[in-house]
């Protein structure tokens, strides 16, 4: 019995000792964490040049001023030299891109000590951020660089994308901005541009082809109508005369009517005048068709030849 009591008392003492040691560890853990946090923060602070951070702030402000000056200068030169507008906008976009990269590179070099240890720490932090929080932004950034070199379109191009149609006014590091014909500014992420189909109407050139459709009746003079359409295109003040004006024709079924489809493909001298050019040509064609009696598609009523009808009636009686 004494042995059993001694063993029980020894077990109780061991349990008390374990509980006391666990409580001591729990109480000591926050103190240990607080003691280590200032050391880790201090190591991170060693990689930062606070003087460079202070100098980076006016540098960023100066870069914003330079970007605003480039934008105003580009707008003034584009309005003054209209024929060179696509080239001016292209150089403005490249200059903005260079200012962005130079500012980021200089601020990083001034604010961070680029020794091997710092590069390892910063590289690990950037890899973590890229992998989890900034993957969409980095994808748009890489896509912006790809757009600058691959050039699926350029600043000043008239582009159709995802049901939107307008002019590209800015290609940035994150997104592309489009000004639609309704004067709505559309922002498109760069990574979306690379994965979808984009149609550019002029691709860096000032002139642009404008397709126009006309329909006339199947019993009308299609050759005369084609010549009238070509004349209307060539006499418009918006036409680009260095390009030909082809007229294509084919017979179609238009709302259960047999019609002749005439498609004109003239060029406008400036893509910004696309809609005024199209409107002017349509008014000229309507006036020409009216004066020459060319009618639109309609149901055709052809009367039977009286002699052929009489012959068929005589044959029926003889039989």
C-alpha positions as CSV (number, residue, x, y, z in Angstrom):
1,X,0.0,0.0,0.0
2,X,2.8,2.4,0.8
3,X,4.4,1.7,-2.5
4,X,1.2,2.5,-4.3
5,X,0.7,5.7,-2.4
6,X,4.2,6.8,-3.1
7,X,3.8,6.2,-6.9
8,X,0.5,8.1,-6.9
9,X,2.1,11.1,-5.2
10,X,5.1,11.0,-7.6
11,X,2.7,11.1,-10.6
12,X,0.8,14.1,-9.1
13,X,4.1,15.9,-8.6
14,X,5.1,15.3,-12.2
15,X,1.8,16.5,-13.5
16,X,2.1,19.7,-11.4
17,X,5.6,20.3,-12.8
18,X,4.4,19.8,-16.4
19,X,1.6,22.2,-15.8
20,X,3.8,24.8,-14.3
21,X,6.4,24.6,-17.1
22,X,3.6,24.9,-19.8
23,X,2.2,28.0,-18.1
24,X,5.7,29.5,-17.9
25,X,6.3,28.9,-21.7
26,X,2.9,30.4,-22.5
27,X,3.7,33.5,-20.5
28,X,7.2,33.8,-22.0
29,X,6.2,33.4,-25.7
30,X,4.7,37.0,-26.1
31,X,7.8,38.4,-24.4
32,X,10.1,36.4,-26.8
33,X,8.0,37.6,-29.8
34,X,8.2,41.2,-28.7
35,X,11.9,40.9,-28.2
36,X,12.4,39.5,-31.7
37,X,10.1,41.8,-33.6
38,X,12.2,45.0,-33.2
39,X,15.2,43.0,-34.4
40,X,13.4,41.8,-37.6
41,X,12.1,45.3,-38.2
42,X,15.5,46.7,-37.7
43,X,17.0,44.4,-40.2
44,X,14.4,45.4,-42.8
45,X,15.0,49.1,-42.0
46,X,18.7,48.6,-42.7
47,X,17.9,48.1,-46.4
48,X,16.0,51.3,-46.8
49,X,17.7,54.6,-47.5
50,X,15.4,57.1,-45.8
51,X,17.2,60.0,-47.4
52,X,16.6,58.5,-50.8
53,X,12.9,58.0,-49.9
54,X,12.7,61.7,-49.1
55,X,14.4,62.6,-52.4
56,X,12.1,60.3,-54.3
57,X,9.0,62.3,-53.4
58,X,10.0,65.5,-55.3
59,X,11.3,63.2,-58.1
60,X,7.9,61.6,-58.5
61,X,6.2,65.1,-58.4
62,X,8.6,66.2,-61.2
63,X,7.8,63.2,-63.2
64,X,4.1,64.0,-63.0
65,X,4.8,67.5,-64.2
66,X,6.8,66.1,-67.1
67,X,4.0,63.8,-68.1
68,X,1.5,66.7,-68.0
69,X,3.9,68.8,-70.2
70,X,4.3,65.9,-72.7
71,X,0.5,65.5,-72.9
72,X,-0.1,69.2,-73.5
73,X,2.7,69.4,-76.0
74,X,1.4,66.4,-77.9
75,X,-2.1,67.9,-78.1
76,X,-0.8,71.2,-79.4
77,X,1.5,69.7,-82.0
78,X,-1.3,67.3,-83.1
79,X,-3.7,70.2,-83.6
80,X,-1.1,72.3,-85.5
81,X,0.4,69.5,-87.7
82,X,-2.7,67.5,-88.5
83,X,-1.1,65.4,-91.2
84,X,1.6,64.2,-88.7
85,X,-0.8,63.5,-85.8
86,X,-0.3,59.7,-85.7
87,X,3.5,60.1,-85.6
88,X,3.3,62.8,-82.9
89,X,0.9,60.6,-80.7
90,X,3.2,57.6,-81.2
91,X,6.3,59.6,-79.9
92,X,4.2,61.0,-77.0
93,X,3.2,57.4,-76.0
94,X,6.9,56.2,-76.1
95,X,8.1,59.2,-74.1
96,X,5.5,58.6,-71.4
97,X,6.5,55.0,-71.2
98,X,10.2,56.0,-70.8
99,X,9.4,58.5,-68.1
100,X,7.5,55.9,-66.2
101,X,10.3,53.3,-66.3
102,X,13.0,55.9,-65.5
103,X,11.2,57.2,-62.5
104,X,10.6,53.7,-61.1
105,X,14.2,52.7,-61.6
106,X,15.7,55.9,-60.1
107,X,13.4,55.9,-57.1
108,X,14.2,52.2,-56.4
109,X,17.9,52.8,-56.6
110,X,17.8,55.8,-54.3
111,X,15.5,54.2,-51.7
112,X,16.9,50.7,-51.4
113,X,20.4,49.5,-50.7
114,X,21.1,47.1,-53.5
115,X,23.5,44.7,-51.9
116,X,23.2,40.9,-52.3
117,X,21.2,40.5,-49.0
118,X,18.8,43.3,-49.9
119,X,18.3,41.8,-53.4
120,X,17.5,38.5,-51.8
121,X,15.0,39.9,-49.4
122,X,13.4,42.3,-51.9
123,X,13.3,39.5,-54.5
124,X,11.5,37.2,-52.2
125,X,9.0,39.9,-51.2
126,X,8.3,40.8,-54.8
127,X,7.8,37.1,-55.8
128,X,5.3,36.7,-53.0
129,X,3.4,39.8,-54.1
130,X,3.5,38.9,-57.7
131,X,2.2,35.4,-57.0
132,X,-0.7,36.4,-54.8
133,X,-1.7,40.0,-54.8
134,X,-0.4,41.6,-57.9
135,X,-0.7,39.0,-60.6
136,X,-3.3,40.9,-62.6
137,X,-1.4,44.2,-62.4
138,X,1.9,42.5,-63.4
139,X,0.1,40.7,-66.2
140,X,-1.2,44.0,-67.5
141,X,2.2,45.6,-67.1
142,X,3.9,42.8,-69.2
143,X,1.1,43.0,-71.7
144,X,1.7,46.8,-72.0
145,X,5.4,46.1,-72.8
146,X,4.3,43.5,-75.4
147,X,1.9,46.0,-77.0
148,X,4.6,48.6,-77.3
149,X,6.9,46.2,-79.2
150,X,4.4,43.9,-80.9
151,X,2.2,46.9,-81.9
152,X,-1.2,45.3,-82.7
153,X,-2.4,48.9,-82.9
154,X,-0.9,52.4,-82.3
155,X,-2.0,55.6,-80.7
156,X,-4.3,57.4,-83.1
157,X,-5.6,54.2,-84.7
158,X,-9.3,53.7,-85.2
159,X,-10.0,50.3,-83.6
160,X,-12.9,47.9,-83.0
161,X,-12.7,45.9,-79.8
162,X,-15.3,43.9,-77.9
163,X,-18.2,45.7,-79.6
164,X,-16.6,49.2,-79.1
165,X,-15.4,51.4,-82.0
166,X,-13.2,54.4,-81.6
167,X,-9.7,56.0,-81.5
168,X,-6.8,54.8,-79.3
169,X,-5.8,57.9,-77.3
170,X,-3.3,56.4,-74.8
171,X,-1.3,53.2,-74.3
172,X,-0.2,53.0,-70.7
173,X,1.5,50.5,-68.4
174,X,-1.8,49.0,-67.1
175,X,-4.4,49.8,-69.7
176,X,-5.4,51.2,-73.1
177,X,-7.8,54.1,-73.5
178,X,-10.2,54.4,-76.4
179,X,-12.3,57.4,-77.3
180,X,-15.5,56.1,-79.0
181,X,-17.4,57.9,-81.7
182,X,-19.9,58.9,-79.0
183,X,-17.0,60.5,-77.0
184,X,-17.0,57.9,-74.3
185,X,-13.6,57.0,-72.8
186,X,-13.2,53.2,-72.5
187,X,-10.4,51.8,-70.4
188,X,-9.2,48.3,-71.5
189,X,-6.7,46.3,-69.4
190,X,-3.7,45.4,-71.4
191,X,-3.9,41.7,-70.7
192,X,-7.5,41.7,-72.1
193,X,-6.2,43.2,-75.4
194,X,-3.7,40.4,-76.0
195,X,-6.3,37.7,-75.5
196,X,-9.1,39.1,-77.6
197,X,-9.3,40.0,-81.3
198,X,-8.7,43.6,-82.2
199,X,-9.4,45.2,-85.6
200,X,-7.4,48.3,-86.6
201,X,-8.8,50.3,-89.6
202,X,-5.8,52.5,-90.4
203,X,-2.9,51.0,-88.4
204,X,-0.8,54.1,-88.0
205,X,-1.8,55.8,-91.3
206,X,-3.9,59.0,-91.4
207,X,-6.1,57.8,-94.3
208,X,-8.6,55.0,-93.9
209,X,-10.9,52.9,-96.1
210,X,-14.6,53.5,-95.5
211,X,-17.0,50.7,-96.8
212,X,-20.4,51.9,-97.8
213,X,-23.4,49.8,-98.8
214,X,-26.1,50.7,-101.3
215,X,-29.1,48.6,-102.6
216,X,-31.1,49.1,-105.8
217,X,-33.9,47.0,-107.4
218,X,-32.9,44.1,-109.6
219,X,-34.6,45.7,-112.6
220,X,-32.6,48.9,-112.3
221,X,-29.5,49.9,-114.3
222,X,-26.7,48.6,-112.0
223,X,-23.8,49.9,-114.1
224,X,-25.2,53.4,-114.1
225,X,-25.7,53.2,-110.3
226,X,-22.1,52.1,-109.8
227,X,-20.8,55.0,-111.8
228,X,-23.0,57.4,-109.9
229,X,-21.7,56.0,-106.6
230,X,-18.1,56.3,-107.8
231,X,-18.7,59.9,-108.9
232,X,-20.2,60.8,-105.5
233,X,-17.2,59.4,-103.7
234,X,-14.7,61.2,-105.9
235,X,-16.4,64.6,-105.6
236,X,-16.7,64.5,-101.8
237,X,-14.3,67.0,-100.1
238,X,-13.3,64.2,-97.6
239,X,-12.0,61.7,-100.2
240,X,-8.4,60.6,-100.4
241,X,-7.7,60.8,-104.1
242,X,-4.4,58.8,-104.1
243,X,-6.4,55.6,-103.5
244,X,-8.8,54.0,-106.1
245,X,-12.5,53.8,-105.4
246,X,-13.6,50.2,-106.2
247,X,-17.3,49.4,-106.5
248,X,-18.4,45.8,-105.9
249,X,-21.8,44.4,-107.0
250,X,-23.7,41.2,-106.3
251,X,-27.3,40.1,-106.3
252,X,-28.9,39.4,-102.9
253,X,-32.2,38.6,-101.2
254,X,-33.1,41.6,-99.0
255,X,-36.2,41.0,-96.9
256,X,-37.7,38.7,-99.5
257,X,-36.9,41.2,-102.2
258,X,-34.4,40.5,-105.0
259,X,-31.9,43.3,-104.9
260,X,-28.5,44.4,-106.2
261,X,-26.0,45.1,-103.5
262,X,-23.4,47.8,-104.4
263,X,-20.4,48.2,-102.0
264,X,-18.1,51.2,-102.4
265,X,-14.7,51.2,-100.7
266,X,-13.3,54.7,-100.9
267,X,-10.6,56.2,-98.6
268,X,-11.1,59.2,-96.3
269,X,-8.0,61.5,-96.0
270,X,-8.3,61.6,-92.2
271,X,-9.9,58.8,-90.1
272,X,-11.5,61.4,-87.8
273,X,-13.7,62.5,-90.7
274,X,-15.1,58.9,-91.3
275,X,-18.7,59.7,-90.4
276,X,-18.9,63.1,-92.2
277,X,-17.5,61.4,-95.3
278,X,-20.0,58.6,-95.2
279,X,-22.9,61.0,-94.7
280,X,-21.8,63.3,-97.5
281,X,-21.4,60.4,-100.0
282,X,-24.9,59.0,-99.0
283,X,-26.6,62.4,-99.6
284,X,-24.8,62.7,-103.0
285,X,-25.9,59.2,-104.0
286,X,-29.5,59.7,-103.0
287,X,-29.6,62.9,-105.1
288,X,-28.0,61.2,-108.1
289,X,-30.4,58.2,-107.9
290,X,-33.4,60.4,-107.6
291,X,-32.4,62.5,-110.7
292,X,-31.7,59.4,-112.8
293,X,-34.8,57.5,-111.7
294,X,-32.9,54.6,-110.0
295,X,-35.3,53.0,-107.5
296,X,-34.7,50.9,-104.4
297,X,-35.6,47.2,-104.2
298,X,-39.3,46.3,-104.5
299,X,-41.6,43.5,-105.4
300,X,-41.5,43.1,-109.2
301,X,-44.8,42.7,-111.1
302,X,-44.2,41.4,-114.7
303,X,-47.4,41.4,-117.0
304,X,-47.8,38.4,-119.3
305,X,-47.1,38.9,-123.0
306,X,-50.6,39.1,-124.8
307,X,-49.4,37.2,-127.9
308,X,-47.9,34.4,-126.0
309,X,-51.0,34.1,-123.9
310,X,-53.2,34.0,-127.1
311,X,-51.0,31.2,-128.6
312,X,-51.3,29.1,-125.5
313,X,-55.1,29.6,-125.5
314,X,-55.3,28.5,-129.1
315,X,-53.2,25.4,-128.4
316,X,-55.5,24.4,-125.6
317,X,-58.6,24.8,-127.8
318,X,-57.1,22.7,-130.7
319,X,-56.2,19.9,-128.3
